């Protein structure tokens, strides 16, 4: 089986360099001048003390209710002749059970057709007036020029009242959703987020439901229609109108387009509060080959929007790591230890249940040290009073951010909605700066004692189990690590016993036997494989060829034109695309092409002078099949993981982490399927590559030829 490198999948990589000039002399002279002025005017040498915070005057938001229960909020902004309409549902998130994600799909589907218009008709009508229209499971948004507002409202309300939920569009959205989910196993951030959600909230809470492919396959149009008919009611919604409109105009439009919307009874939702975390619990999601770990220290908190603690706790969290560069986590893990590019924390308020998160992405070797440092900073905030300088720096940053947010009229509208939605005091935002200024050092320590719980937390890590997991046992209160899959499902202890005498070489030998036997595989002198793929709606093709296990070529084409090519004659390589090429005679690119020149690279593992070391790492689940996990270590030290089906000995998956110039290492997963016989040898005809692009690259074989003639020009490098 051929092994594919990440650079085969990209059209090009571009680099940019920046230069920096120093002006030390100018700085020194400036410093001397400042000293002279300061000595003559000592009264100016101190930093002015901040004045007393005052209440601010927010832009006025008018509101009124329609007879059907729709709450309308209007914010005038006559700077530009545009108006936006945001219709938002008011119900809490619902349990989706065995169809997790159907609310989001329902929102996407609403905009794909009405009883009188197709998706193309809707898009054309919106584009014709230069407007925007989007639908979500929680509402509808539209914006455009004021002079076209009536036409825009006609389209918006048609979509709102008369969605047809077309079956063909439903199938497309499901396919796209499944395609996106297939990337999860190669995305450590998504894996850690899924595990954290399950641990914090439980699977019987809407925040703890994790979408899987089964959920998508279970979705039905009937359930989507039921959701729409149940929750899209005016008495369960806010309409926020912002822009070049007067309250009188807004009320006339609301009456004209929304007063006929029929109200209805909305089901009550009631969820039990998630259980508090007791003790420290280490949970691990494995990503073979990962060179970095994603860390999340997390737990649920009881913090509601507008609570008395919210502003004080926000200041406290900002000191710890809430976004400002001066946060203690950033200063410790990045500036002092150089473990990571960034480490932050969040303390989120929510009407159902809030949460705390602190974490970072770090190298394998410092994963346990990073967990220790995060826990250390959490505990230090509880036990040591912060300095006046620390608290003032955060207050200044938060006050500045608040002031900048007021430049947007959408902010005023959001504030008005929050006051209604969360039953906040009418002056909650007008007195924000006063409440912020009043936060004291004692408040910070009190908030840390209340909301920061290093001893009672879920410590979630996604990364390489083989490299990292054992070093984390010391952080678990019971000394046991729980393992989870990419979608938050807890994995039971491996019960499959390793057959006696089985080792990595035996597994690779069994694979060679399964595809045709050593004699037939060694007899292959040439191999040409032609694949087709769909890349963002465009047909693409890839052709590869090997000869005598020494020469290799690859051509990637779109629209009949070769977009990228690689040719290796056994000594040097030619790499190019889009009319440009270069010759390579040494380096990792040559090493990679030498590997790819082997039609069946596994033969090298068994050679007496093999440059590879192979080790059996156990048995793991691969999409419901038990598979032997073999670690292949190259002479360079790079590791490749190969998974062989226990039942039929066929290779079904590989995982490789490669360096990307100018970026972080990238993990590539290759799923291998659809084995068919070609000249007496079983060859896979479907290859799915995950992690190289924002979407899965699915390649289906059009033809595979063994021991045919390959033109010499295919390998020509000059």
N, C-alpha and C positions, 0 to 999 in steps of 0.2 A: 504494500500500500504506500503510495506517495505521501509525502508530508508537505503541506503548503505553508509558506512563510507569509507574514503579514504584508511585506512590501509588494507582493503580487496583487494586492487588492486596492492599492491606492494609485490615483492618477499622478500624484506628485507631492513632495514635501517642500515647503518653503521656509527659509530661515531669515530672520531679521536680527541685526546687531545694532546695538546702541553704543555710542561713545559718550564719555563724561569728561568734562573739563573742570579743572580745579582753579579756584581763585583765592588761594591761601593769602597771597600778598594783599589783595584788596580787603580780605576779612581782617587781617592783622591791622591795617591802617584804620579800618572802620572801628575796630575795637578800641584803638588808642583815642580816636576822636570821641567815642562814647564816654570813655573814662574821664576825659577832660571836661566834657559838658556836665557829667554827673557830679564831678567835684565842685563845679561852680554853682550848680543848681541842685543841691541835695534834696530840696523839697520835691523834685521830680523823680528821684531815684527809686522810689517805692512803687509797687503795682497798686493802682487805685482799688480800694475795696468795693465789692459789688454793691450796687444800690438795692433797695428793698424791692422784691418782686411785686408787680402789680397785676391786677386782673386785666385780661386782654379783651378787646372787642372783636368777636368773631363776626364774619359776614352773616347777615340775617338769612335764616332758613324758614320759609313759610311752609305750613303744612295744613292739610285738610283731609277729611275722610269722605269717600263716596258712599252712597247708600248701600252698596253691596259689601262694604267692609274694607275696601282697598284703602290703605294709608298712602297718601301722596305727599312727598316732600319736594319742595322747589327751592333751588338756589340760583339766584340771578348772577350772570357774568356776561356783561355786554362788550367785553374787549374784542371778541371775534364773533362773527355771525354763525355760530354752531350751537347745536342742542344735542344732548345725550339723554337717553332713557334707559334706566337700569331697573328691571323688574326682578325682585329677589323674593324667594319663598322664605317663610318665617319658621317652618317646622325644624325640629332637630333632625340630625342625621338618623336614618332608619337602618334597622338590621336587614341585610340582604340575603342572609342564610346561604342556600346552595347556589345562588346566582350573584355572588359578590361582584359589584361593579355595574350592575344593570342600571342603576340610577344615572351614572355617567353616560352609559350607552344611550339611555333614553334621551338625555339632553342633547347628545350629538345627533341623534336620529330626528329630533324635532325640526331641525333646520334643513332636512333633506327632501321635504316635499309636503304640500298641503293637499286638500281635496280638490283644489283647482290649479295648483302650480307644481311643476317638477322642481328638482333641485336646480337644474339649469335655469329655469324661469326665475326662481328666487334670486340666484346669483346675478343674473342679467339685470333684474329690476334694481337691485342694490347698487351694482356697479354703474348703472346708467346715471344715477344721481350722485355718484362719488361718495357713498355712505358705507357704513360698517354695520354688520348684523351678525351676532353670534348667539348660540343657544347652549345652555348647560342644564344639568339635572336640577339646578337650583334656581333657574330663571332665564331671562332673555335680556340681551343688551343690544342697543342700537344707537348710532350717532351719525350726524350728518349736518349739512348746511341748513340754516333755519328756513331758507326759501323752499327747501324740499321736505320740510318736516311732515307735512300732511301725507305725502306719498310714502315717506319712510314709515309713518305710523300705520298706514294701511297694510304695508308688507309685514311689519312687526306683529300686528294683531292677527293677521291671517295665519302667520306661523304659530302664534300663541293659542288661537282658538281652534284651528282646523288642521293640526298635523295629521298626515296620512300614514306615517310610520311605514314607508315602503319596504317590502321584504328584501329586495335586491340590495338596497342601501344597508339594511340590517346585517345582511351576510358580509358585506364589505367591511363594516365597522368591526364585526366579530373577528374577521380574518386579520385586520390591522391590530386589534387588541391582542390577539394570540401572538402575533409577530413581535409585538413589544414585550410581552411577558417572557418570550424565549430568551431575551437578553438578561433577565434577572440573575441567572446563575453565574454570569460573568461580570456582574456589577456588585461589588462588595458593599457599596453604600445602600443599595436597594435591599440586599440581604440583611444587613444590620438593622435597617429600618423595619423590615417585616418582623424580624425576631423581637425587636423592642416593642412593636405594637402588640404582639400576642402576649408578651410577658407583662406589659404594663396594664392592659385592659382586659385580657381574656377573650376567647373567641366568641363569647356571647354578648359582647359589647360592640357597637358599630365601629368604634375606633380600633378594635382588635381583629376585625375581619380582614383577611388577606386574600386577594384575588388570585385564582389559579386558572389554568387552561380548562379544567373541568367546569368551573363556574361559568366561564364564557360559553362553553358548549351547552350548558344547561339553560341558558337564557332563552326566553320566549317572547315573541311579540305581545302575547296576551298579558304577560306580567308587566311589560313596559307600559302598555295601554292602561292597565289597572293603576300603576303608579301615577301616571299623568292624570287620569280621571279622579284620583283620590286627593292629590296634593296641589295641583294647579288650580287654586281657587283664590278669588280676590280677598277673602277674609283671612287668607294665609300668606299675604304678600305685601311688599312695599314697592311703590313706584317712585323712584328718585329721578327728578327732572333737573338737569343742570345746563346752564348756558344762556344764550341770548333770548330770554323769554321772561315775560312778566308773570306774576302770580295769576293775574286775570286770564292771560293767554293759556297758561298751563292748566288752569282749572277748566277752561272751555275745552281744551284738547282731551283732558282726562275724562270729562263727562261724555264727549263725543265718541271716544274710542274704547273706553274701559268700563263705562257705567252699565253696559248690557251684559258684562261678564257675570255668570251665575255663581253665587256663593254656595258653599256646601259644608257639611260637617267634616272636621279634620280629626283623624284618630289620635288619641292621646298616646304619647310614648313615655315609658318609665323604665329607666335602666338602673340596676343596682350599682352603687359606687364600687369601683375596682378595689380589691383588697390591698391594704398597705403592704409594701415589701418588708419582709422580716428577715434581717440578716443580709449578707452580701451573697449574690447568686451569679455565678459566672455561666454565661451561655455562649456557645461557639457555633458559628456557621462556617463550614469549610469551603474554601476556594483553592483548589489544588494549583500549585505553581505561583500563587500570589507572593509578591516580594514586599508588599505592604499590608498592614492591618488597619481596618476601620474600627475605631473604638467608640462605643456609646455607653456612658454611665447614666442611667435613666430610671425614672420611677414616676408614678402618677402623683399629682398634688391637688388638693382642694383649694383652688383659687379661681374665683369667678370674676368676670369683667366688671370693672368699677368697684371692686371690693376695696375696703379701707387700706388693705395691704398692697394694692397693686403697684402704686407709684413707688412706695418705699422698697418693695421687693424687686422692682425693676432696676432701681439704682444699685441695690445690692448685687444683682446678677451682672450688671454692667461692669462692676468692679472685678468680679470673678472672671468674666469672659464674654460679656454680652455684646460684642461687636466692635468696641473701641480697641485700637491697637495696644493701648496701655493695659488692657485686661491682664490679670495675673496669669491666666493660663497661657496666653500668647507670650508674655514676657518669660515665663518659665520654660515652656516646651519649645518655643521657637528661638527666642533671643538668647536665652542662657544655655539650653541643652542642645539646640539645633536638631531636635527630634523630628520636626515637622514644619511645613510651610504655615500652618495655622491651627490654633486650638481655641475653641469657643464654647460658650454655654448659652442655654436659653431657659427661661422660666415663663411658660405660657399659660395665660388665663383662658378659661373656656367655660361656657355655660353648663356643659355636662361634667367634664373633669379636665383639669389642666395637667401639665407635665413638666418635668425638669429633664434637661439633656446637657451633658458635657462630653466633649470628645475631640478626636483628631484622627488623621490618617498618618500613620508612622511606619518606619521601616520594621521589618520582622524582628531584627536584633534588639530593638528598643521597645517592643510592644509592652512587655511586663513593666519596664521602667516607666513608660508613659502612663500606664494605669496607676502606678504608685504616685507619680507626680500630680496627676489630676485629683486623686483622692486626698493627697497632702494639701493641695490648695483649697479644696473644699473644707477640710477640717480646720485649716488655718484661719479661714474666714469666720468660722464659728468661734474660735478661741482667742483670736487677737483683734483688738479694735483697729479699724482702718484709720489712716491718717486724714487730717483735714484736707491735705493736698489731693489725695486720691478721690475723696468724695466730691470736692469742688470741680475737679477735672471732668468727672462723669456728669455732674449737674450741668456744666457748661455745654458738654457735647449733646446731652439730651434736650436742653433748652434750644440749642441751635437747630437740632433736627426737627423739633416741634415747630419752630418759627418758619423753617423752610417748607414744611408740609402745608402751612396755611396759604402758601402761594397758589395751591391748587383748589379750585372750587369743589372738586370731588371730595376733598378732605372735609369741607364744611358739611357737605351732604352726608358723608359717612358719620361724622360726629352726631348730626341730627338723628340719623337712623339708630345709632347706638343708644342714644338717650331714650328713645322709644322702646327699642328692642330689649334693652337690659334694665330698663326702669332706673336710669341714672338721674341724679339731681340735675335740674335745668342748667345750673352754672358749672357743671362738672369740668368742662373743657375751658371755660372762661377763667377758672381759678387754677388751671393746671400748673402754671408757673409758680404760683404761690405755694401750692402743695409740694411741688418739687423742691423749692427753696427751703422749705421747712424740714426736709429730711435731715436727721442728725446722725452722728456717729453711733449713738446708742440704738437708733432705729435700724441701722445696717446690721449690727450684731444680733438684734432681736429677730430680724428677718432671716438671717443666716441660721440661727438656732431653730427657727420654725420650718424653713423650707429646704435647707441643705442637709442631706442625710447620707454621708459617705458610708456609714455602717449599715444602712438599710437600702440597698440599691441593686438594680440589675446591671451587671457588668457584661455588656454584649460586645463580642469581638467577631468580625468577619475577616478571614484570612486563611493562611496555610496552616492546616491542623498539624502537619508533620513538623513544621518549623517553630510553631508558636504555642500550641495549646498546653503542652506540659508545663510551661513556665507560668501559667495562670492559675494553677490549682491553689496556690497559696492565698489567692484573694477570695476564694469561695468559703463561706462559713462552714460548710460540711466537708470540704476537701474533695468535692466531686464536680466535674464539669458536665453540663448537659449540652448535647449536640443537637443542632437543628438543621433542616434543609433550607434552601434559599427562600422558601415561602413560609417560614415560621413553624413548620411541622416538626415536633420533637421526634428525634430518631431513637429508636430503642437500641439497646446494646446489641452489637453484632452477634447473632446466634449461629451463623453459618460457619461450620467447622472447616478449617483448611484441610483439604485432602492430604494424606500422608505422602511425603516425597515430592510435593509440588513446590517448585521454585520458579523464579522469573524465566530462566532459560527453558524450562519445561513448558511453560505457558506459551512462550514465543514459538517453540518447536511445534506445539499443538496447533497454533495458528497457521503455520506454514503447511502443516498436514491438512488442515481444514480447507484451505483455499486451493489445494491441488497436489501438494506433496513437494518435497525438496527437489526432486529431479525435474519436475515440470517448471517450478519457479526459477531454478537456476538456468533452465534452457531458454528463458526469455531474454532476447538480445535487444529488441526494440519494443517500445510501447508508445502509442499515440492516443491521447484522450481528448475528446472534444466535448465541452460542456456548454450549456446555455443557462442563462440566468436573467432575472428581471431586476434592474437597478433603478429604483424610483420611477417605475413605469416605462423604462426604456429597455429594449431587448439587448442583451450583452452576450458575448461569447468568449470562452477561454479555451485555448488549445495548448496542450503541453506534450512534450516528447522527450524520451530518454533513449540513449543508444549505448550499448556495451557498458552500462553503469558508469560511464565516464563523461558523456555529453548530455546537455539538457537545453531545451528551449521552451519559452512560454510566450504566447501572443494573446493579449486581451483586446477585444474589438467591440465597437458599438457602431451601429449603422453601417456596417461593412468596412469601417476604417479601423486600422490598428491603433489603439490608443496608448498601449504600453507593450514593450517587448523586452525579453531577456534571452540572451543567447550565450551558451558556454561551450567552448570547443575542447574542454579538458584542461586548458592552460589559462586562457584569459576569457573575460566575459564582455559582452556588449549590452548595455542597459540604456533604454531610451523610450521615447514616446512623444507624440505630437510634433514630429519633425526634428527632435533633438536626441542626441545619444552621447554616451561616453564609454570609454574602454576602461575596464578594471582588471588589474593583474594580481592583486593581493588584498587581504583584509577579510572581514567577516562576510562580505557579500560573496566572495569566492568560496569560502567554507560552506556557506549555505547552498550554493549551486552544486558543489561537489556532493552534498547530501541528496539534493533533489535529482541528481543524475542517476540515482539508484531507483529502479522501478519498484523494487520491494526492499525498502531500507532495513526491514527486520533481519534480513540475511546478515547484515553487518554486526548485529548484536551477538550472533552465534559464531562469528569468525574467531579463529584462535588468536589473532592479533587485533582484536576489536578495539577501536578507540572509545567505545562506550562501556559504561558500567550499568548493569540493570539489576534492580532490586524489587522484590515483591513486597508491596505495602499493605496487603490485606484484600478484603472483599468489600465492595461498596455497591450501593444501589444506583443504577443509571436508568432513569425513566422506567422503573418497575422491574428491571432485569438485574440480577446479581452479576457483578463483573469483577474480575481480578484487576487490581490496580498495580501497574508496573511503573516504577520510576526509572527513567532513562537519563543517565548523567553523561553529558558530553565531556570531551577533553577540556573544553573551556570552563567547565563547571556549571553551565546552563543545564536546567532540568526540563525534561519533557515527561508528561504523564500519559500513559496509554491504558485503556480499559478494554479488557477482553471478556466477552460474554462467557459465563461459566458453563452454560448449556451447550453452545455450539462452537466455542473457542474463537469466534470471529471478533475482529477489532471493531468496536462500536463508538469509541470516543477518544479524542486526544485533547490535552490541555498544555499550552506552551505560553510562557511569559517572555516577552521580548522587549528590549530597550527601544525607545522611540527617540530619535534625535530631537533635542530641545524640549522633551516632554517626559512625563512619568512613564514607567514601564507599563506595558499593555498586555493583558492576558487574553489569549485567543483560544476559544473552544471550537473544536471541529467534531461535529456529529456525523457518523458514517453509517450508511444504510443501503438497502436495496441491492444486495449482492446478487449478481447474475454470472452465469458461466460464459467465459470468453476463451475460446481455444483451450478448453480443459481446465481453466483456472477461474476461480470465483473472484470477481472484481466488483467493488461497490459502484453503483450507478447514481447515488445521491449523496452529496456532501453539503452540509450546512455549517457555515462559519459564523461564529458569534463573537462579538467584541471588537472586530476590526472596523466595523461601520456602525452607525446609529441604528441599523436594522439588520436582521439576519440575512446573510448572503446565501441563498439556496441555489446550488448548482446541480443540474440534472444532466447526466451523460447522454449525448446524442449518438456517439459512437466511441468504442474503445477497440483498438487494433493491436494485437500482439504479433511480433516478429514480421512486421511488414517492412517495406522499404521507405526510408525517410530521406528526402532530398538533402544533399550536403549543404545547400544554402540555408537550411533551417538553423544550422549551428555556426554559420559564418559570423565572425566577430570583427572583420575589417573590410 
